[in-house]
């Protein structure tokens, strides 16, 4: 399921990603607020699409059936200035990311994402 989630991410298939999520999805990021529910996750995806073009590569997934961890490289381009962040000028970046997942009834119930914001800021020219 995690490989499918990131395959849909790479394809820009936001509705396909949402199909894999529980209605009460909890989305936690290392910098930012916790989002709850598919509607909040959908809004997040729309915002990200307007500011960034990203692709996951070198995905490695470990799972025990109810939880999973994924490590990957996130290769992106900063398209539009995001509030409180440096000005976007089409800067390219590459970040190592770790994600954690919980599953419930064949749906993703929680997604927690960790990355190094300082590294990203340095790459886009803080």
C-alpha positions as a printed NumPy array, in Angstrom:
array([[  0.   ,   0.   ,   0.   ],
       [  2.861,   2.417,   0.752],
       [  4.471,   1.762,  -2.612],
       [  1.112,   2.445,  -4.266],
       [  0.691,   5.638,  -2.198],
       [  4.03 ,   7.004,  -3.429],
       [  3.43 ,   5.787,  -6.98 ],
       [  0.242,   7.853,  -7.016],
       [  2.149,  10.764,  -5.468],
       [  4.711,  10.625,  -8.275],
       [  1.913,  10.533, -10.852],
       [  0.214,  13.574,  -9.29 ],
       [ -2.839,  11.388,  -8.694],
       [ -4.146,  13.179,  -5.598],
       [ -7.58 ,  11.547,  -5.721],
       [ -5.885,   8.164,  -6.014],
       [ -3.822,   8.93 ,  -2.92 ],
       [ -6.948,   9.976,  -1.049],
       [ -8.617,   6.649,  -1.937],
       [ -5.96 ,   4.885,   0.149],
       [ -6.684,   6.985,   3.246],
       [ -9.075,   6.444,   6.113],
       [-11.759,   9.151,   6.413],
       [-10.216,  10.18 ,   9.752],
       [ -6.611,  10.299,   8.489],
       [ -4.137,  11.98 ,  10.832],
       [ -1.343,  13.802,   8.995],
       [  1.643,  14.916,  11.084],
       [  4.621,  16.79 ,   9.667],
       [  7.858,  17.681,  11.424],
       [  7.196,  21.396,  10.912],
       [  3.553,  22.408,  11.082],
       [  0.152,  21.602,  12.445],
       [ -1.491,  18.181,  12.623],
       [ -4.199,  17.761,   9.984],
       [ -7.2  ,  15.554,  10.608],
       [ -9.55 ,  14.087,   8.014],
       [ -9.522,  13.671,   4.246],
       [-10.73 ,  17.209,   3.613],
       [ -7.711,  18.69 ,   5.413],
       [ -5.383,  16.28 ,   3.605],
       [ -6.94 ,  17.233,   0.245],
       [ -6.366,  20.934,   1.026],
       [ -2.754,  20.158,   1.92 ],
       [ -2.208,  18.366,  -1.408],
       [ -3.725,  21.286,  -3.335],
       [ -1.487,  23.744,  -1.511],
       [  1.608,  21.628,  -2.118],
       [  0.779,  21.292,  -5.814],
       [  0.595,  25.08 ,  -6.154],
       [  4.   ,  25.671,  -4.505],
       [  6.094,  22.591,  -5.278],
       [  6.734,  19.962,  -7.935],
       [  8.083,  16.851,  -6.184],
       [  8.964,  13.25 ,  -6.888],
       [  9.908,  10.369,  -4.59 ],
       [ 12.916,   8.216,  -5.529],
       [ 14.874,   5.372,  -3.913],
       [ 11.883,   4.328,  -1.793],
       [ 12.546,   1.763,   0.938],
       [  9.563,   0.425,   2.919],
       [  9.512,  -1.686,   6.088],
       [  6.181,  -2.977,   7.393],
       [  4.738,  -5.311,   9.999],
       [  1.18 ,  -5.225,   8.635],
       [ -0.3  ,  -2.571,  10.932],
       [  2.527,  -0.03 ,  10.76 ],
       [  5.139,   0.888,   8.198],
       [  8.164,   3.108,   7.804],
       [  9.486,   4.517,   4.55 ],
       [ 12.706,   6.296,   3.704],
       [ 13.229,   8.022,   0.375],
       [ 14.705,  10.968,  -1.46 ],
       [ 12.343,  13.8  ,  -2.285],
       [ 13.462,  15.599,  -5.424],
       [ 11.652,  18.846,  -6.018],
       [ 11.324,  22.276,  -7.49 ],
       [ 10.097,  25.279,  -5.502],
       [  7.529,  26.897,  -7.815],
       [  5.62 ,  29.502,  -5.816],
       [  6.555,  31.237,  -2.556],
       [  5.027,  29.476,   0.429],
       [  3.981,  31.649,   3.392],
       [  6.819,  32.269,   5.838],
       [  9.429,  30.619,   3.596],
       [ 12.069,  32.047,   1.229],
       [ 11.043,  33.428,  -2.146],
       [ 10.48 ,  30.786,  -4.804],
       [ 12.491,  31.107,  -7.999],
       [ 12.255,  27.586,  -9.361],
       [ 15.02 ,  26.314,  -7.048],
       [ 15.694,  22.579,  -7.152],
       [ 16.216,  20.543,  -3.986],
       [ 16.829,  16.972,  -2.829],
       [ 15.91 ,  15.883,   0.703],
       [ 16.092,  12.625,   2.612],
       [ 12.65 ,  11.99 ,   4.123],
       [ 11.317,   9.495,   6.655],
       [  7.608,   8.664,   6.865],
       [  5.64 ,   6.522,   9.278],
       [  2.23 ,   4.989,   8.689],
       [ -0.53 ,   3.215,  10.616],
       [ -3.177,   1.096,   8.911],
       [ -6.738,   0.317,   9.888],
       [ -9.21 ,  -1.76 ,   7.844],
       [ -7.005,  -1.692,   4.719],
       [ -6.689,   2.096,   4.794],
       [ -3.891,   4.424,   5.868],
       [ -4.968,   5.915,   9.193],
       [ -1.867,   8.012,  10.003],
       [  0.963,   9.555,   7.986],
       [  3.849,  11.175,   9.868],
       [  6.574,  12.857,   7.799],
       [ 10.039,  13.996,   8.929],
       [ 12.63 ,  15.946,   6.967],
       [ 15.372,  18.48 ,   7.664],
       [ 13.908,  21.967,   7.115],
       [ 17.322,  23.636,   7.553],
       [ 18.708,  21.508,   4.73 ],
       [ 15.788,  22.496,   2.481],
       [ 16.224,  26.196,   3.384],
       [ 19.92 ,  26.015,   2.543],
       [ 19.164,  24.373,  -0.801],
       [ 16.583,  26.976,  -1.841],
       [ 18.821,  29.829,  -0.67 ],
       [ 17.398,  31.103,   2.603]])
